[in-house]
């Protein structure tokens, strides 16, 4: 009698999986906001800390690099440390995403929006 409705079970299953994925993605977003990475330059003279989402949260500069004649060098070291932190944040987010997709049985290289 309801022969044409046999696929509803599959649709329900798919909707449930989509909701589960959405929940896990939200949880991951919250986790990335609390994970931190540290980028550095000048053999550790300048360190930049950021969340795994890429938000800069701290900067640590060794006072020995402050020389008025070396202003450009200091600026370059600061920028390099920040860029290093941003790269590490992107790498951390990508590895967490790969772990999430793998846990859900999806291909590790599948690109999901976030």
N, C-alpha and C positions, 0 to 999 in steps of 0.2 A: 504494500500500500504506500509506504513512504520510501520506496526504492531509490528515488532520485536524491535523497538526503543523506546517503551513506558517507559523503565526504565531510559532513559537519563535525564529526569526531576529530578528523585530522585538522580542521580549521581551528577548533577549540584548543587542540594541542599546540598548534602554531602560535595562537594568541597568547597562551600561557607562557610559552617559551620567550616570546617577545617581551612580555611584562617582566619576566625573570631577568632578561638581559638588560632591560631599562633600569631595574632596581640595582643590578650589579654595577652598571655604568655609573649610576648616581653615587653608590658607595665608593667606587674607585675615585671619582672626582673629589669626594671628601677626603679620602686617604691621600691623594696627591697633594692636596692643600696643606697637609701636615708633615709630609715627608720632606726632608731637606737634603740638599747637595751643597758641596763647597767647591768653588773653582778657585784656582790660585795662579799667580804669576810671579816672576822674579824669584823663583825658588822658595816660594812661600812668604815673600815679603808683603804681598798683598793678597788677601783672601776675601772672596765674595760668597755669601751664603744666600741661597734662594730656595723656594719651595720647588717641588717637582713639577709644579704648574708654571714655573719660570718667574715667579714674583720675587724680586730682590728683597731680602729681609735683613741683611747685615753686611758690613764692610769692615775688615780689620786690616789696618795699615801699620806696618812696622815703622816706628818714628825715625829710624836711622836713614830712611830714604828721603827725608825732607831736607833738601838742599835747594835754596832759591835759584841756583844756577841750573838745576836739573828738573825744573817744573814740567817740561814736556815728557821727560822720562817717567816721572811719577804718574802723570795723566795716562800715558800709554800702558803702564802697569795696571792701573785701576781698570781701564777699559778691557784689557786682556783678561783680568780676573773675572770681570762680570761676564764677558763672552764665554769663558770657560764654564762658569756656573750655569749659564743658559744652555749650553750644549749638554752638560751633564743632566740638567733638568729634562731636556727633550729625550735623552737616552733613557732616563729613569721612567718617564711616562710611557715611552714605547715598550720598554721591557715589561712594565706592569700590564699594559694593554695586551701584549702577546701572551702573558701568563693567564689573563682573564679569558681571552678567546680560546686558548688551549684547554682551560678548565671547563669551558662550555662545549668542547668538542668541535670548535670551529678551526679553520686553518690559522696558524699562528701569524701569517702575514696578511690576514684579512683586515682591511682598513675600516674601522668603525668610527663614526663621528664622535668628537668630544672636545 
